[in-house]
Amino acid sequence: MNKELRRVSVLILAMFLALCTSTTVIQVVQQESLQADSRNVRTLYASFSVERGQILAGDTVIAQSVASSDQYKYQRVYPQGELYAPVTGYFTLNGENTGLEGALNDYLSGRANEQFLDRLNAILTGQNPRGATVQTTIDPVVQQAAWDALGDLQGAIVAIEPSTGRILAMVSKPSFDPNLLAGHVQSDVLANYDQLLTDPTEPLVNRTIAGDLNPPGSTFKLVMSSAALSSGDYTPDSQLPNPPSFVLPGTSTTITNSGGSACGGGETTSIATALRLSCNIPFANLGSQLGYDTIHDQAVAYGFEDPDIQVPMAVTPSVFPEPESEAQLMLQSFGQGNDRVTPLQVAMVSAAIANGGELMSPTLLQRVTAPDLSVLQDFAPTVYGHPISAEVAATMTQLMVANVASGVASGARIDGVDVAGKSGTAQNGKDDPYTLWYTGFAPADDPQVAVAVLLEDGAGLGQHGSGNGNAGPIAKKVIEAVLNR
């Protein structure tokens, strides 16, 4: 072989290898990202040519595909759209799919690796391709009860089964109708999306796990009490400073307890009394005594600042940020300052206490089933961590029961049932409406549900509402729905 021919052969071989390499990268390495790219029109049309799998809550169909007479073949339909919007999200022609529609798109569209043989079989038999069915953990009865209890208020509710982490209810209001974004007329979909996007009440935001997070207010005192008891240096009877007002160190800012008086009288008060009466000044001083690292470690153990929590939608991390001063630390120690949380995180704190100190990973997923009814994924409960010991959990449960029985968390009291609870009323700007909270679980001796209720915009009452008075009765209705199933 002469030199010129050898050079041409080497060049052709190099080009062939480059072509093989690039093809392999595109078809194998980049396959999933290219399929998920919203600009991939071919994938978009392919997705709408598949009978997308159903999403179920119990026996209730909350998302399904029906035959369409246009070029897309199937229309995505949400029978109770607003009720389940935080769970399902939407499947749309334009933009990124949200909720379970986005998080489990591969399964629902039949493109998951586990469904390869199903796709191959559909091609060989000439059958229409079908996606997998997703069974959620949502209980339709509890979901409806939470929806009804929240009424026209702006906020969110999360209910969790403490022993498994199964999310029984996920409600966010204002909500939206996913059917408005699932249509096949592009101009209509874009108009509907723009209207929802510019709505000042932000109906597209799932307030249970995302959005502009709220200060936790006095619900954070559960984290504080856990940190103190877990340190071994404190008991429920440990005494804390108890003046009727307190000037934060290095500032001219004065903090008070609710009502402006001392917490139960006396120059000092116990942790138990401070929690039962939800007093700010004792917990501010407790925060100064414990220090940032101890409190932060406890918050992180409960799930704060974890960017990897997925249900399977990604959850915005709750935060207990490092303060700039001791004054800021003292504010954060009773749920003010720069603390920010999701309702899911607040529910996780109660769920961990309810479950003897063992925190289960929260999830919306029960099962994923192929069209032939074979199980592709069966989601067993998994342990997230052990933020507190069983002994501390038992003590915290007693303290939370006292909060409801004879404290300022009485709003969720149920006759004949020991309810463990904690209310919270968080301040925002000087003249801004309060953020109202309630969290707890029941029955205290055999917890079936842990719940968190968030009411934004002061529940329409500005600065005259309270977590106990407004959020507590809502939590009660959700708890009763679980106990009466």
N, C-alpha and C positions, 0 to 999 in steps of 0.2 A: 504494500500500500504506500503510495507516494505521500509526501509531506502535505500537499494541499488537501488531498482527500481525507487524510487523518485529521487535519484541523477542522474540516467541515463536519466530520463524524463526531468529534468531540463537542463542537458547538451544538449540533443537533441533539446529542445526548444530554448536554447541560440544559438546553431549552426544554427537553422532554421531562427531565427531573424537576425543573422549576415549575412546569405546568402541573405535574403530579403533586408536588408539595403544596402549591397554592390551592389546588382542588381539594386536597385532603384537609387543609386548614379551614377552607370555607365550608365544606360539607360535614366535617366532624368537629373540629375545635370550635368554630364560630357558629355552629348550627343553631344552638339555643338562643344566643344573643341576636342573631339575624332574624329568627322566627319571631322573637319578642319585639323587634323594632317596629314602632308604630308606622314607619314609612314603608314597610314591606307590604305593598298592596296585594301581592300574590298570596301572602299568608293571610291577609285580612279576608280576601274573598274565600280562601280555603276554610277559614274559621266559620264563616257564615254558611258554607255548604255542608257543614257537619251538624247533625242533630246533637246539639250540646247537651251534656248531662244535666239532670235535675239537681237542685239543691233542696234539701228537706229539713224541716224542723219537726221531729216526731214523724207523724204520718202526713203532715201538712206540706204541700209543695209550695215553696217560696220563690222558686225560679225554674223556668222550663222553656224549651224551644218548641214552637209550633210551626207547621208548614206555612211557607210564604209563596205567593204567586210571582214574586219578582226575581231578579237575578241572584239574590242572596240565599234563596231556598228556604231559610229558616228565620223566624222572628223570635227574639228573646222576650219573654213575658214574665212579669212579676205580679202575681195575683193579689198580693197584699203589700204593694210596693213600699209605702211610707213606713209601715210597721216594721219591716225587716230590712230597710235600706242600709243601716249600719252593718248588718251582717252580710248581705248579698253584694252590696256595692252595685255596680252596673257594668254591662257589656256593651260597648259602643263602637260605632263606626269611626269616630274621631277621638283622638287622645288616648289616654292610658286607662285601662280597666281598673276598677277599684274593688275593695272588699274581697270576699271569697272569689268573685269572678276574676279578679286580677291575681290574687295569691295562688289560686289553684287552677289557673287557666289551662295548663298542660293536661291535667286530668280531665277537666270539663270538656275540653276540645278533642280529647282522645289522642293527644300527642305525647303523653308521658312515656318514658322508656318502658315502663311495665306494660304498656298497651301496644307494644310493637307487633306482637302476634295477632292481636285483634285487628290492627290496621291491615296486616298482610292477609288475614282471612277475609276481610271485607273486600279487598282488591280481587282476590281469587274467586270469590263467590258472587261478585257483582252487587253486594249489599251496600246500602248507604252507610257511610262511617258514622259511628255514634260515640259520644263521650261518656265518661264515667259519672255515676251518681255520687254526690257528696251528702252524707248524713251528718247534720250538725248536732251539737249538744244542746241547742236551744229547746226549751220546753215551751210549746205554744201557749199554754195556760199562764205560765209565769210571765212570758213576754207580753201577752195581752194585758195582764194585771199591771205590769210596770208601765206600759204605754198609757193605760187609762188613769193610773195614779198620778202620772206626771202632768196629764191634762194639757193645758195650753202654755205651761211654763217652759222657759228656756233652760235646758240642763241635760242631765244624763243619769242613767241608772245601770249598774252592773250587779248581777247576782251570780254567785259562784257556789258550787258544791265543794265545801272545804276538803273533803276526804279524797277527791279526785282532781280538782281543778277544772271540772267541766263548767263552762259558762252557761247558765240557765236562762239568762236574759241579758240583752244588750240593746238599750234604747237610748236614742239621742234625738233631742228636739231643739229647734225646728228640724223636721225631716224633709225628705223630698221623694218624689215618685220616680224610681229608676226607669219606668216605661218611657218617660219623656226623653231619655238619653239613649234608648235602645232602638229607636225607629230607624227606618232605612232611607228617609229623605234627609239628606245631609244638611240642607239649609234649615230645616225644622230643628234638627238635633243641635246645630250650632246656636240657633236663636234661644233654645231652651237652656242650653249650657251657659250662655252669656247671662241670661236672666238670673239663673241660680248663683252664678259666680259673683255677680254684683249685688246680690241680696245682702244687706247689712247684717242680717241675722245668721249668715253663713250656714245655710242648710246642708251644704255638701260636706261640712266638717263632721267627722265622727267624734263627738265630744267624749266618748267613753275611753278613747285611746289616743287622741291626737288633738290638734288645734292649739290655740293660745291657752296654755295651762293656767290653772287657778291656784292661789295660795290655799293650803289645806286648813288653815285656821286651827282650831283646837283638836281636830282629829289627829294632828301631829303629836299631841301629847301621849298618844298610845306608843309611838316610837320612842319618845322621851322616857316614859315610864319603863318600857322594855329595856332601854339602855341602862337606866339606873339600877334596876333589879338584876340585870345580867352581869353588872360589874362586880357584884358581891359586896359592895360597900353600902348598899341601901336596902331597906325593907319598906313595905307600905307605910310603916309607922315613922319612918325617918322624917325629921322636922326640917322645914324650909322657911326662910324669912318671909314674913307676911304683913308688910306695911300696906295701908290702903292706896298708896300711890308710890311711884318709884321713878326717879330721874335716871335715865340710861347714862352710864359712865361716859364722860367726855362730850356730852351733848346737853342741850336744854330740853330734850324730848321727855315728856312724862308719860308713863304707861300706867294704866289702871286695870283692875279687874272689871268684869261686867257688873254694872251697878255702881261702880266707884267706891266700894267698901272693901275692908279686909276680908280674907277668905275664911269665913266661919268664926271670926273673932280670934283674939290672941295675937301675940307678937310672932308666933311661928304656927305653922300648920303642917300636917302630915302629907306625904305624897298621895295617900289614899283620898284624903279630903280634898286636896287640890284638884285631883282628877275628877272626883265625884261632883264638885261644884264648878269645875272647869275654870280655875283661877290662873290668870296670866302671870302675875308677879312671881309666885313661887316657882313656876316652870322657867321663867326667865333666869332666876337665880340658880335653879338646878342646871340649866344649860351652861352657865358660867362655871359651875363647879365641875361638871363632867368634861367640858372642853369639846372643841370641834371634832377631834379625831374619834372620840368615843361615840359621839352622836352620829357622825358620818358613817362609821363602820356599821352601826346598827341599821341605819337607813339603807345602806347598800345591801345588807343581808336580807332585807325585806324586798329588794328588787329595785331600789332607787338607782338611777344613773346607769342602768343596764341597757345598752343599745341593741341587744340581741333578743329581747323578749318579742316573740311573735305568736299570734293566736289563731291562724298563721299570719294575719296582717301585721306589719311592723307596728310596734307600740312606741310612741314618743316617750323617751326616758323622763321620769320624774327626777327632780333635783333638790339636793340640799347643798348649795354651793358654799365654798369656803368664804367666810365673811371677811370684810375688810377691817373690822374692829370688834371689840368685845360687845359694844352696844348692838351691832348688827347680829352677832351670835345670839344675844339675849332675845332679840326680836324673832329670829328664826326658830328659837327654842319653843315658842308657842304658835308656830305655824304662820308667822308673818314674814316681813322682810322679803327675801328673794326665794323662799321656798315655792316650788311649783309642782303640782301633782296631777295625774290623771285619776278619774274615778276607778279605773281598773287597779291602779296601784293602791289606792285607799282600801279597796275591797280585798286585795292580797294581804294587807296587814291584818285585817280582821280574820281572814281565812286561815292564816298561819296560827294565830292565837287559838282559833276554834279547833284546829287540827292538832293540838298538843305541841305546837312549836314547829311542826313540819309543814313547810310551804310547798304545795303542789304547783306544777307549771300550769298556768291557765291556758285553756284551749277551747276553740269552737268546734273542733273536729272529732267526730265519733268514728266515722268509717267512710272509706271510698270504695265503691263497688263497680265492677265492670258490667257492661251490658249483659253478659252471661251469668251475672250474679256472683261471680267469683270475687273474693275480697282482695283488693289491691293494697289497701293500707287499713290496718285496724289499730287505732290509737289507744294504747294502754296508758294509764296515768303514770306520770313521771315526777320525780321529786325535784323541785327547784333548789331547795336548800333547807337548812335548819336555823332560822334566824334567832330563835330563842330555845331554851331548854323546856322540857315537859313541865318542870317545876315552875318556871317563870310563866309559862302559858297558863297553868292552873291558877296562879295568883292573879294574872292579868284578867282571866275570865271572871274571877270573884269581884275584882274591882269594877269591871264593866257591867256586871249584873247589878252591883250597887249603884252605878251611874243611872241605870234605868229605874230601879226600884225606889230610890230615894234621892236621886241627884237631878242634874239638869239635862239628862238624856231620856226623860220620861215619855217623850213623844211617840216612841215605838212600843210602849208597854202593851202587853197582851195578857188578858185574864187567863190564869192557869198555866202560863208558859213563862219560864225564866228567859228573858231576853237580855243579851249582853250588848251594850251599845255605847256610842260616843257621838255627841253632836259637835258641830263646828260652825262658827260665824266669823268669816274672814273679812277684814277691811281691805279696801283697795285704795283709790285716791281719796283725798280729803272729803269730797262731796259725792264720790261715786257709790253706787249701790253695793251692798255687801254680797259676798259669795257665801252661800249657805250649804252646809254638809250634814249628812248623817251616815254613820257606818255602824255595823254590828252583825250579830249572828244569833241563831236560835235553832232549837232549844239549847240552852247553855250546856246541859249535861249530855246532849247527843246532837251536835250541830248538823242541820240539814242544809243550811244556806247561810252564806255571808253576803252582805249587801252593802253597796255604797250608793248614796244619792247625792247628786250635785245639782244645786239650783243657782243659775247665773242671774245677773241683773237684779239681785235682791228679791227674786220671786215676784217682781213687779211692785215691791214695797219699799224700794230704795234702801234706806238704812233703818227701817223699822221691822224687818223680818228677822228670824232667828233660825239657826239650824235645827234646834229642837222643835220649835213650834211649827215650822213649815216643811222641813225635810223629814223630820221624824215620823209624822203620820204617813208619809209616802212610803218610807221604808217598812213601816208596819204592814201596809197593804201587800207589799211584795213578799214579805216573810209569811204572812197568812196564806197567800196563794200557794206557796211551797208546802206549808204544813197541812193545807186542806186538800192536797192532790189525792 
